Amino acid sequence: SSPPTREDSSTKTSDGERGLLLFLKRKSSKSGRTIEATCRQTSEGFVVLKGSQIETIDSDSIPASIKESRQKADIDDNGVLQSDMLFRSPSYAAAFVVGGHANGLRSWKTAEGRTLKDIEEKTLSELEILNSKEDLEVAPECIASHQQQILAENQESLMSWNVKDEDLFIVKDEIG
């Protein structure tokens, strides 16, 4: 089956878990093809979905672990991914799709065009506003209730993932 479309409003995975649906689309300078992939952010990480278009040509500087994942993956001759692939970070998922280095926080976007970076910054900003109680004349229990509501609404975009030493070269732009 094909991956969900941008119009697919469902955010439930096949096992019933909810997750943020993300899209990556870019014209490849290596193959000349348009690469279009769909990813779902879940509690386990970032799942590049079956049916996604994958760049078939690796860049010269592709990280060894990504190259190995691409070699083991079930990708047909047309560059179509035949089974879901799980990655621990958005940058690893994007690098897998494009065949080289990628900034996952900027590459993956919602159907509305918002990047993961935009979503994280908005969510953190909302939480910071709620935590500055000095300027608010609201009962603490109301603030806590509103914080819980924002967290519930944005839990899919507040995912955390482990960054290991081998991830640092991919995410270096994301941290400064």
Buried (B, 14 or more C-beta within 10 A) or exposed (E): EEBBEBEEEEBEBEEEEBBBBBBBEBEBEBEEBEBBBBBBBBEBBBBBBBBBBBBBBBBEEBBEBBBEBBEEBEBEEEBBBEEBBBBBBBBBBBBBBBBBBBBBBBBBBBBEEBBBBBBBEEBEEBBEEBEEEEEEEEEEEEBEEBBEEBBEEBEBBBBEBEBEEEBEEBBEEBEE
